Amino acid sequence: MSIIAESLGRIKPSPTIAVTTKAAELKAAGRDVIGLGAGEPDFDTPENIKAAAKTAIDEGKTKYTAVDGIPELKKAICAKFKRENGLDYEPSQVSVGSGGKQVIYNALIATLNPGDEVLIPTPYWVSYPDMVLLGGGEPKFVETTAENNFKMRPEDLEAAITPKTKWLIFNSPSNPSGAGYNREELKALTDVLVKHPHVWIMTDDMYEHLVYDDFEFVTPAQVEPSLYDRTLTMNGVSKAYSMTGWRIGYAAGPQELIKAMAKVQSQSTSNPCSVSQYASVEALNGPQEFLKERARVFQERRDLVVRMLNDAEGLSCPTPEGAFYVYPSCAGAIGKKAPSGKVIENDLDFVSELLESEGVAVVHGEAFGLSPHFRVSYATSTEALTEACTRIQKFCASLS
Ligand SMILES: Cc1ncc(COP(=O)(O)O)c(C=O)c1O
């Protein structure tokens, strides 16, 4: 009999990390590989944030802290929610964890009973279904389509809700599609949720600051205040402030839930890194102007990538509102033969052959629950993106 728990058989390791690892291995073996798999900004953490961390170290702020965050950070988070989202939260309604990932995990572990259903729109961030499964719940998928720009329709949400539905996990702008719901689109969804008081909303607002053109970011409790008492509004410093390695994420919601999440964290990691917490206080309270400047750079890259991918034979790529991903369809390549002689039968074949023949690493759509697509992260330099898209065009043209 295996030592490994049966529950682990139900989940898989993160496929996005697997692609990054595979690309790194090929690089180490001397291949010229461009990685478009990673979900992190290529920008450095701003200097003022680094300086705050150094000061924290010099001042000896290097010991255990309160399990779910120092008071200064909780206060800064409340101020952020008020300033940017018009939401009123008390520090006692805030939980800080080691990355957004841990915060979502805590919330699911703290709330799921066996058989509880969690609605997850496709395509989804890879970790949601597996975290639900680890928590003993049942992921239930709500399909979206490229025609609807990967946005869930209210009627599909309505149809997916059952008496067992505990949560809807909502993510806008989305990883992997970049789709962002405007106020009207989100209101149509919250109107459905208002009718089902047993359903809680976990909104993952990680990509709030990465929105383009004139898109206005909105979050469910802001659009429909009557959902405030059953919404966990989650966010973090990883993507906006280029702080993926610092591991700080946070959420705000009803006190009972926040307390339960702290209980989970108290028996796993305890507090998130003390130095990172002080750095995050500076991130949230310090200058914010650079966020717009970085979003402008990302918007240029998005436009470049969308244009070049749409010029590739057999690909079609919608223009998303935010995040730093695009999610093109490779339906036009299915059934064709790659230079290796292999017939491309699905999006995994497409990305594997692309990596083999042109050295470009992207992630297959199946990992995100919607095929035949693939995810391109454009959080890399314009030069690398231009070269990568040229190679993708060459690969598509080589299919017969
Ligand atoms: C949609 C989404 N939510 C949450 C996270 C987790 O962020 P963190 O690095 O803070 O754990 C990610 C990271 O890729 C993400 O894409």
The ligand as an SDF file (V2000), in Angstrom:
LIG
                    3D

 16 16  0  0  0  0  0  0  0  0999 V2000
   -5.7890   34.4860  -10.7170 C   0  0  0  0  0  0  0  0  0  0  0  0
   -4.7180   34.2850   -9.7150 C   0  0  0  0  0  0  0  0  0  0  0  0
   -5.0430   34.2450   -8.4240 N   0  0  0  0  0  0  0  0  0  0  0  0
   -4.1240   34.0690   -7.4670 C   0  0  0  0  0  0  0  0  0  0  0  0
   -2.7930   33.9070   -7.7890 C   0  0  0  0  0  0  0  0  0  0  0  0
   -1.8140   33.6690   -6.6870 C   0  0  0  0  0  0  0  0  0  0  0  0
   -1.0360   34.7500   -6.4150 O   0  0  0  0  0  0  0  0  0  0  0  0
    0.1320   34.6780   -5.3450 P   0  0  0  0  0  0  0  0  0  0  0  0
    1.4090   34.6050   -6.1140 O   0  0  0  0  0  0  0  0  0  0  0  0
   -0.0020   35.9290   -4.5480 O   0  0  0  0  0  0  0  0  0  0  0  0
   -0.0690   33.4630   -4.5030 O   0  0  0  0  0  0  0  0  0  0  0  0
   -2.4020   33.9230   -9.1300 C   0  0  0  0  0  0  0  0  0  0  0  0
   -1.0010   33.7040   -9.5040 C   0  0  0  0  0  0  0  0  0  0  0  0
   -0.6660   33.2820  -10.5670 O   0  0  0  0  0  0  0  0  0  0  0  0
   -3.3890   34.1300  -10.1170 C   0  0  0  0  0  0  0  0  0  0  0  0
   -3.0770   34.1590  -11.4180 O   0  0  0  0  0  0  0  0  0  0  0  0
  1  2  1  0
  2  3  1  0
  2 15  2  0
  3  4  2  0
  4  5  1  0
  5  6  1  0
  5 12  2  0
  6  7  1  0
  7  8  1  0
  8  9  2  0
  8 10  1  0
  8 11  1  0
 12 13  1  0
 12 15  1  0
 13 14  2  0
 15 16  1  0
M  END
$$$$
